[in-house]
Amino acid sequence: MTKNILIKPIISEKSENLTAKGNQYTFVVDKKANKLEIKKAVEAMFTTNVIAVNTVIVPARAKARNTRSGVVKGSVSAYKKAYVKLAEGESLDIYGSTEG
């Protein structure tokens, strides 16, 4: 269940700032998942208390790149993004344990 809903965490400069300031984590989720399903999936996978879930559907966009043979046109697929706010004092280990 949780594997189908949570696809991957988003690790970017903006998401790291949200984590540091507001204890929010960002995930790419299944487009059909609603906020309650996302909340249950995060709580089950990471055993934490989720306060709020905000979602946004990022629309598809066209991209083009120049190559030797000309311009190659394509698109970036649409996806759903979820901002998950955790309870005060809790955190997620999205990087896994990096013990050598």
PyRosetta script that sets phi, psi and omega in degrees:
from pyrosetta import init, pose_from_sequence

init()
pose = pose_from_sequence("MTKNILIKPIISEKSENLTAKGNQYTFVVDKKANKLEIKKAVEAMFTTNVIAVNTVIVPARAKARNTRSGVVKGSVSAYKKAYVKLAEGESLDIYGSTEG")
pose.set_psi(1, -51.3)
pose.set_omega(1, -176.9)
pose.set_phi(2, -71.4)
pose.set_psi(2, -28.8)
pose.set_omega(2, 179.3)
pose.set_phi(3, -67.3)
pose.set_psi(3, -32.7)
pose.set_omega(3, -177.8)
pose.set_phi(4, -77.9)
pose.set_psi(4, -27.3)
pose.set_omega(4, -175.5)
pose.set_phi(5, -87.5)
pose.set_psi(5, -54.0)
pose.set_omega(5, 179.6)
pose.set_phi(6, -85.1)
pose.set_psi(6, 116.1)
pose.set_omega(6, -178.6)
pose.set_phi(7, -88.4)
pose.set_psi(7, -55.5)
pose.set_omega(7, 178.1)
pose.set_phi(8, -163.1)
pose.set_psi(8, 154.7)
pose.set_omega(8, 173.9)
pose.set_phi(9, -78.3)
pose.set_psi(9, 150.8)
pose.set_omega(9, 175.8)
pose.set_phi(10, -97.6)
pose.set_psi(10, 120.7)
pose.set_omega(10, -179.6)
pose.set_phi(11, -114.4)
pose.set_psi(11, 101.9)
pose.set_omega(11, 179.4)
pose.set_phi(12, -142.7)
pose.set_psi(12, 175.7)
pose.set_omega(12, -179.4)
pose.set_phi(13, -64.6)
pose.set_psi(13, -41.6)
pose.set_omega(13, 179.5)
pose.set_phi(14, -64.9)
pose.set_psi(14, -44.0)
pose.set_omega(14, -179.0)
pose.set_phi(15, -68.0)
pose.set_psi(15, -34.0)
pose.set_omega(15, 176.6)
pose.set_phi(16, -67.3)
pose.set_psi(16, -36.7)
pose.set_omega(16, 175.9)
pose.set_phi(17, -65.7)
pose.set_psi(17, -39.9)
pose.set_omega(17, 177.0)
pose.set_phi(18, -63.6)
pose.set_psi(18, -37.9)
pose.set_omega(18, 178.8)
pose.set_phi(19, -66.4)
pose.set_psi(19, -42.0)
pose.set_omega(19, -177.8)
pose.set_phi(20, -70.6)
pose.set_psi(20, -40.8)
pose.set_omega(20, -175.2)
pose.set_phi(21, -85.5)
pose.set_psi(21, -49.3)
pose.set_omega(21, -170.4)
pose.set_phi(22, -116.2)
pose.set_psi(22, 9.9)
pose.set_omega(22, -179.6)
pose.set_phi(23, 57.9)
pose.set_psi(23, 41.4)
pose.set_omega(23, 178.3)
pose.set_phi(24, -111.4)
pose.set_psi(24, 141.6)
pose.set_omega(24, 177.7)
pose.set_phi(25, -121.4)
pose.set_psi(25, 148.9)
pose.set_omega(25, -174.7)
pose.set_phi(26, -117.3)
pose.set_psi(26, 133.9)
pose.set_omega(26, -179.3)
pose.set_phi(27, -132.9)
pose.set_psi(27, 149.3)
pose.set_omega(27, 164.5)
pose.set_phi(28, -87.1)
pose.set_psi(28, 127.8)
pose.set_omega(28, -176.1)
pose.set_phi(29, -124.7)
pose.set_psi(29, 168.8)
pose.set_omega(29, 176.6)
pose.set_phi(30, -63.0)
pose.set_psi(30, 139.3)
pose.set_omega(30, -176.3)
pose.set_phi(31, -66.2)
pose.set_psi(31, -22.4)
pose.set_omega(31, -178.0)
pose.set_phi(32, -91.2)
pose.set_psi(32, -7.1)
pose.set_omega(32, -176.9)
pose.set_phi(33, -77.1)
pose.set_psi(33, 139.3)
pose.set_omega(33, 176.3)
pose.set_phi(34, -99.3)
pose.set_psi(34, 178.7)
pose.set_omega(34, -173.9)
pose.set_phi(35, -64.4)
pose.set_psi(35, -37.9)
pose.set_omega(35, 179.9)
pose.set_phi(36, -66.5)
pose.set_psi(36, -40.5)
pose.set_omega(36, 178.5)
pose.set_phi(37, -66.2)
pose.set_psi(37, -39.0)
pose.set_omega(37, 178.3)
pose.set_phi(38, -64.7)
pose.set_psi(38, -42.7)
pose.set_omega(38, 179.0)
pose.set_phi(39, -60.6)
pose.set_psi(39, -47.2)
pose.set_omega(39, 179.5)
pose.set_phi(40, -63.5)
pose.set_psi(40, -38.1)
pose.set_omega(40, -179.2)
pose.set_phi(41, -66.7)
pose.set_psi(41, -42.7)
pose.set_omega(41, 179.3)
pose.set_phi(42, -67.6)
pose.set_psi(42, -42.4)
pose.set_omega(42, 179.5)
pose.set_phi(43, -64.8)
pose.set_psi(43, -36.3)
pose.set_omega(43, 179.9)
pose.set_phi(44, -73.4)
pose.set_psi(44, -39.9)
pose.set_omega(44, -176.0)
pose.set_phi(45, -75.6)
pose.set_psi(45, -38.0)
pose.set_omega(45, -174.2)
pose.set_phi(46, -111.8)
pose.set_psi(46, -2.4)
pose.set_omega(46, -178.7)
pose.set_phi(47, 48.7)
pose.set_psi(47, 61.7)
pose.set_omega(47, 176.9)
pose.set_phi(48, -133.3)
pose.set_psi(48, 173.2)
pose.set_omega(48, 176.3)
pose.set_phi(49, -103.1)
pose.set_psi(49, 121.3)
pose.set_omega(49, 179.7)
pose.set_phi(50, -96.2)
pose.set_psi(50, 128.4)
pose.set_omega(50, 178.9)
pose.set_phi(51, -88.4)
pose.set_psi(51, -47.5)
pose.set_omega(51, -175.3)
pose.set_phi(52, -145.9)
pose.set_psi(52, 152.6)
pose.set_omega(52, 175.2)
pose.set_phi(53, -131.5)
pose.set_psi(53, 123.3)
pose.set_omega(53, 173.5)
pose.set_phi(54, -114.1)
pose.set_psi(54, 138.9)
pose.set_omega(54, -178.3)
pose.set_phi(55, -124.5)
pose.set_psi(55, 154.6)
pose.set_omega(55, 175.4)
pose.set_phi(56, -147.8)
pose.set_psi(56, 139.9)
pose.set_omega(56, 174.8)
pose.set_phi(57, -98.3)
pose.set_psi(57, 116.6)
pose.set_omega(57, 179.8)
pose.set_phi(58, -84.7)
pose.set_psi(58, 120.6)
pose.set_omega(58, -175.6)
pose.set_phi(59, -72.9)
pose.set_psi(59, 158.5)
pose.set_omega(59, 175.8)
pose.set_phi(60, -68.6)
pose.set_psi(60, 152.2)
pose.set_omega(60, 178.9)
pose.set_phi(61, -141.8)
pose.set_psi(61, 151.3)
pose.set_omega(61, -179.9)
pose.set_phi(62, -81.7)
pose.set_psi(62, 144.0)
pose.set_omega(62, 175.5)
pose.set_phi(63, -133.5)
pose.set_psi(63, 150.4)
pose.set_omega(63, 175.8)
pose.set_phi(64, -139.8)
pose.set_psi(64, 148.5)
pose.set_omega(64, 176.4)
pose.set_phi(65, -139.5)
pose.set_psi(65, 148.7)
pose.set_omega(65, -179.2)
pose.set_phi(66, -91.3)
pose.set_psi(66, 132.0)
pose.set_omega(66, 176.8)
pose.set_phi(67, -128.4)
pose.set_psi(67, 178.8)
pose.set_omega(67, 178.6)
pose.set_phi(68, -64.1)
pose.set_psi(68, -34.4)
pose.set_omega(68, -177.1)
pose.set_phi(69, -87.9)
pose.set_psi(69, 0.5)
pose.set_omega(69, 178.2)
pose.set_phi(70, 129.7)
pose.set_psi(70, -163.9)
pose.set_omega(70, -178.3)
pose.set_phi(71, -88.0)
pose.set_psi(71, 127.1)
pose.set_omega(71, 176.7)
pose.set_phi(72, -102.2)
pose.set_psi(72, 121.2)
pose.set_omega(72, -179.0)
pose.set_phi(73, -104.2)
pose.set_psi(73, 143.7)
pose.set_omega(73, 179.1)
pose.set_phi(74, -157.6)
pose.set_psi(74, -164.4)
pose.set_omega(74, 179.5)
pose.set_phi(75, -147.8)
pose.set_psi(75, 155.8)
pose.set_omega(75, 173.3)
pose.set_phi(76, -100.9)
pose.set_psi(76, 129.0)
pose.set_omega(76, -175.5)
pose.set_phi(77, -66.5)
pose.set_psi(77, 154.3)
pose.set_omega(77, 174.5)
pose.set_phi(78, -76.1)
pose.set_psi(78, 151.2)
pose.set_omega(78, 177.6)
pose.set_phi(79, -151.2)
pose.set_psi(79, 166.0)
pose.set_omega(79, 179.2)
pose.set_phi(80, -107.8)
pose.set_psi(80, 134.3)
pose.set_omega(80, -178.0)
pose.set_phi(81, -117.6)
pose.set_psi(81, 138.9)
pose.set_omega(81, 179.8)
pose.set_phi(82, -123.0)
pose.set_psi(82, 130.9)
pose.set_omega(82, 172.9)
pose.set_phi(83, -100.4)
pose.set_psi(83, 117.8)
pose.set_omega(83, -175.6)
pose.set_phi(84, -109.5)
pose.set_psi(84, 121.4)
pose.set_omega(84, 178.5)
pose.set_phi(85, -100.7)
pose.set_psi(85, 127.9)
pose.set_omega(85, -178.4)
pose.set_phi(86, -98.3)
pose.set_psi(86, 165.0)
pose.set_omega(86, 177.1)
pose.set_phi(87, -66.2)
pose.set_psi(87, 158.7)
pose.set_omega(87, -178.0)
pose.set_phi(88, -61.3)
pose.set_psi(88, 131.6)
pose.set_omega(88, 177.0)
pose.set_phi(89, 87.9)
pose.set_psi(89, -1.9)
pose.set_omega(89, 179.6)
pose.set_phi(90, -104.8)
pose.set_psi(90, 155.9)
pose.set_omega(90, 179.0)
pose.set_phi(91, -148.8)
pose.set_psi(91, 162.8)
pose.set_omega(91, 177.9)
pose.set_phi(92, -109.5)
pose.set_psi(92, 144.7)
pose.set_omega(92, 176.0)
pose.set_phi(93, -100.4)
pose.set_psi(93, 77.3)
pose.set_omega(93, -176.4)
pose.set_phi(94, -80.2)
pose.set_psi(94, -16.6)
pose.set_omega(94, 178.5)
pose.set_phi(95, -86.4)
pose.set_psi(95, -13.3)
pose.set_omega(95, -175.8)
pose.set_phi(96, 79.4)
pose.set_psi(96, 173.4)
pose.set_omega(96, 179.3)
pose.set_phi(97, -80.1)
pose.set_psi(97, 126.8)
pose.set_omega(97, -176.9)
pose.set_phi(98, -110.3)
pose.set_psi(98, 49.1)
pose.set_omega(98, 179.7)
pose.set_phi(99, -86.4)
pose.set_psi(99, 134.0)
pose.set_omega(99, -177.0)
pose.set_phi(100, -96.8)
pose.dump_pdb("model.pdb")
